[in-house]
């Protein structure tokens, strides 16, 4: 009895203590994953799922890397944030590059000269004076102007584990030679730039330059890691003065200007290269690939890609303002409220690593992430259809002040036919090629992409009528943009042709009702896909059913991504799925995917090849060569129209769909105009940190009753449990005795 | 004892070579060096020249296991397998395909993994043994019966369910702790509470039943009858005699996994955003980073062997009858 009283007293004491703690904690948020010191600060909370592999602008390419590098580095050009179609404007450049064509004798040519007469094109770029690098130890000097950290010894490095451990930093003005330095780095033997192969075809002397650097490196093998690129001139790059440089391109390549808006062409100071080339720093994982150094609005202050990446405002960045003009809808959407104000607005961006969708989504709903994509699991919870294909957020989302922003990506997901395959591509004779074309056309009609988008993409996509994505010059809208092979124009909209038309084409192709007229065997086609999860089985079943409409048996061949790529490279696939996301908003970046010399099989040029269908049409190739060197305008559009017409007729792809991207944003997140072409958009965003704090408190009040109930349950179990134990133990001896004697 | 340990360490060498060979073979059955290069360089504009350059720089331009162009021992040593494996035996893991020092990464990620695994291990061991002893104490009563039912129920639920359910209830509905994330120092506690509780509960069913079985087996032995005959109370019999004598099977299960605590948990780290070694391994597999995969498999094998040796040593401590000489 006495023990029970003691236990009860202790329990009551602890219960009272816990209740007291809970009461004092009322009004505070317990589940905030960020430090208490950050509450109410002007910080943007973002999320990333895949860790970036490279942050060196010469190597980084994928979207998860560019979301960081684009905020840190400043190429000479950028895209206008609000204008559509996408428009290039100067970034560090004082004005748009001056483009001059030259003949083989280095004489300048007029701008309307024939392409064949152009030996090379010169881009002269003048940068703004007064642009400074972020504070960085590579620039730190002592009172005698000597570099502090360019020759570090073990003693100096003893306390250095990360970049912020260097006590001194410095900065300097951006110079034209920094841009030249970076262009030379594209050919650096120790770096693996993904665009080196492409640029070596265009930037004069870049291919030879790689050889020069290789020999230079081998001659200094074992001496030092630093290869001073300033000592090795590159034919295609001239430095005119501190603020002007020139890039020379073989022939004419109008799309080159888009590359000047990518981090590949951002400046790298030679000081950073010297600093990061020190072996002792490399051994400590302190490299340019890990700690970028740029002139952009933000600088990377924490790089822990397994947990979080932090960008903070570059104190040396100034002189850029929010755009003062945009599209008419931008005024209505409040996107020009901050027109003319200095940017960036946000002080710090915290990117947290979230691998799983469930915690990511829940933290967004709790207000701990400012924006979120929409996974298929949460689609119905987030978005509802409001007729005519329009979508909006659900009432629950609207109550939380969450809004939906959509954009059509400059991407395309398609199904390709291997044109080297005798069945779907045709053989050597005209007759067999015609038959194969009719087969492809029939399949193009049968596979109902409107249904696919509705079922498998939650309506997030636009059926494609050709390879060029909407928003890209050359894409036609309305009836002019309809694919007449697959659709009819009915009631002001495209309507997919009936399956009877497809069956007729199939019969014309030599397969009446899906039976091979020559052999009498049913037509069997093979669909190569990358290994699928169990959830995708329904999609593959749906695809089989689409072919079944024509009585064609579709056999799905699923392999891992490596083997799949191998099949495509060797031309062993028959029908395959693939996609493309444009690098820049020019039709050339889509149409080259079907350019004959770019075909995967039989490409001995040594260049990259992206024509996975191995499509080869001399007329199309000739038009492509003509189009790619032309400036945008009606003449170019006419050629593009013809090219698209050829493609639609030949149907080397099922054109598939252009995905629509949906993003959810909290009410405190302003100035958002999503797109996938310009990546340096964070500087335009604005956050109302006070409103966010208020909402977080409202949405995340701790629910304390489960703790109290839990304690009561424990006590309720414990007290009788102890008495049962005492009773049980006192009878144990008797029980044991009885069991033994019986 | 020393000679026994040395012998065991020497036995470990062929095991590690075998594990290494197996990992190597399995990895390169799925991925070729060309695939690895493409994964690192991106597939959009990659040229055959760039792939070749990448392979030469990373040492993937040689044959995998046998070099027919050379003679003698060079046929085996001038191969990817030999060159990539030999340094690991000196615990020099080299650089990942991204160019980061693997040893440094492992050191920095071990701690977060350990921060979850250690409390789960200690709390788990303590609670499983306690509950098992309580069930044994109340054996053949309704408490024991419902305890076993509860254990079976707990065993039948997937660990993923505990994680998702725990996050839903504790973090999403009740707002008591952050759903995911990590911090250093004391601030880490609030991120660790939920994964630790879930870690303990998710293994409770199987472990409690396992310990209960061990204790019940001991309860039937004669020394227990003797202890009772001496007039010892039941809890003294259980805690002082049965628990001590059940230590060998407990140690077999517990000590062997102690070194592996550093390697972390793949699912828990992924869902709770813990920057540990479990997620490091997953990332490496996804990015086809053979250097990291190989290092982690090697480290796992070494730690497992260390765990087995420690288990053997611990036997001598708990059972004076066991001597290795």
Interface residues (C-beta under 8 A of the other chain):
Chain A: X29 X30 X31 X32 X33 X35 X51 X53 X54 X61 X62 X189 X190 X192 X194 X195 X196 X197 X198 X283 X284 X285 X287 X289 X290 X304 X306 X307 X352 X353 X354 X355 X356 X358 X359 X362 X363 X365 X366 X368 X560 X562 X565 X566 X583 X606 X607 X608 X610 X700 X701 X702 X703 X706 X707 X724 X725 X728 X729 X732 X733 X736
Chain B: X30 X31 X32 X35 X38 X40 X41 X42 X43 X44 X45 X46 X47 X48 X49 X50 X53 X54 X57 X98 X99 X100 X101 X104 X105 X109 X137 X138 X141 X143 X164 X167 X168 X169 X171 X172 X173 X174 X175 X176 X177 X178 X179 X180 X181 X182 X183 X187 X190 X191 X228 X231 X233 X234 X235 X270 X271 X272 X273 X275 X279 X280 X282 X283 X287 X288
